[in-house]
Structures are given as structure tokens and as C-alpha cells.
Amino acid sequence: MAKRLIPSLNRVLVEKLLQPKKSAGGILLPETTKQLNAAKVIAVGPGDRDRDGKLIPVSLNEGDTVLLPEYGGTEVKLAEKEYLLFREHDILGKLEE
């Protein structure tokens, strides 16, 4: 069984962030609240190649928080954890605090 997955080309491995079910004050939040489809970047590939063969590096880094589309990605299961694999251009943006 593989312990680490290194994505190929311009792919990005992410782990979805779970939204809290309770507020900071301890109030239970209903599941109908609009949740932000955010994920943490676990691993990134080396990048893609242009027509001349030069490497175009991935603009994301491990540990970044990103916004995902509602649908898409490839589900990957490693060591009882579930991850999603996206191409870099499928990720909507990077979230910063």
C-alpha cells in the first residue's frame, strides 16, 4: 500500500475541509446552511510542459487552502483517508485569511 501519492504533471491532491457542526457558542448548525467547498492542498505535481518543453510549475503549494468546484475531481483513498485529485486549472481559487 502506498504511503504517499505524488501527483503527476499539473495535478493537485486535496483533502476536503469539514465545516463545523456547532458554532463557537455551542449552537448546533443545521445541515442546510451553505457550506464553502474548501480543501487543503496535500501534494502538488511538478507542473505541465509548454510547446517548447519548458516546465510550467504549479502555482499552488502544500498547505494552501483552495476553493473547489461543486463537482469533479477523482476520488483517491489512501490509508483510510479520502482525498480528491484535481487538475490545477479545475481549482477555482486560493483562499487566504
C-alpha atoms as one frame of an Amber mdcrd trajectory, in Angstrom:
protein
   0.000   0.000   0.000   1.320   3.428  -0.919   2.001   5.822   1.938   2.376
   8.971  -0.165   0.969   9.965  -3.534   2.912  12.416  -5.667   0.581  13.769
  -8.372   1.770  13.782 -11.970   2.053  16.854 -14.196  -0.251  19.702 -13.111
  -2.441  17.688 -10.745  -3.162  18.671  -7.136  -4.105  16.288  -4.294  -6.501
  17.882  -1.778  -8.330  16.889   1.391 -11.768  18.441   1.874 -12.188  20.599
   4.959 -15.181  19.679   7.090 -17.344  22.560   8.223 -18.096  22.645  11.947
 -21.497  21.324  13.008 -21.506  23.624  16.053 -20.924  27.345  16.281 -18.308
  28.816  18.617 -21.110  29.398  21.153 -22.148  25.726  21.051 -25.263  26.149
  18.873 -25.936  23.213  16.553 -25.914  24.315  12.920 -28.455  22.779  10.516
 -27.100  20.864   7.542 -28.977  23.157   5.178 -26.515  26.002   5.743 -24.473
  26.902   2.686 -21.037  25.378   3.132 -17.901  26.643   1.453 -16.412  23.900
  -0.695 -12.861  24.333   0.614  -9.950  21.923   0.763  -6.353  21.792   1.969
  -3.622  21.031  -0.582  -1.777  17.866   0.437   0.567  17.417  -2.556   1.233
  19.033  -5.933   2.760  17.697  -9.122   5.835  19.224 -10.767   3.800  21.099
 -13.386   2.981  20.929 -17.074   5.149  21.497 -20.137   4.662  24.203 -22.758
   5.180  23.729 -26.513   8.923  24.265 -26.192   9.191  21.641 -23.437   9.804
  24.140 -20.649   8.304  23.302 -17.265   5.396  25.483 -16.085   5.307  24.958
 -12.285   2.038  24.580 -10.373   1.053  27.870  -8.701  -0.209  26.165  -5.518
   1.849  24.890  -2.594   1.297  22.192   0.010  -0.755  23.565   2.896  -2.687
  26.125   0.801  -6.466  26.327   1.243  -8.328  26.280  -2.068 -11.886  26.641
  -3.335 -13.164  23.611  -5.255 -15.907  23.315  -7.854 -19.112  21.643  -6.697
 -18.493  18.598  -8.891 -15.378  16.998 -10.315 -12.096  15.570  -9.222 -11.029
  11.970  -8.867 -11.590  10.289  -5.517  -8.499   8.634  -4.059  -8.390   6.555
  -0.874  -5.047   6.245   0.942  -4.568   4.786   4.427  -8.294   5.000   5.275
  -8.436   8.713   4.315 -10.277  10.106   1.326  -8.680  12.662  -0.974  -9.564
  14.315  -4.271  -7.254  14.740  -7.251  -7.812  17.801  -9.480  -6.011  19.384
 -12.392  -4.682  22.804 -11.428  -6.960  24.658 -13.860 -10.060  22.980 -12.333
  -9.431  24.602  -8.919 -11.410  27.837  -8.622  -9.017  29.816  -6.447  -6.823
  30.069  -3.383  -8.360  31.162  -0.069  -6.360  33.463   2.190  -7.134  34.743
   5.679
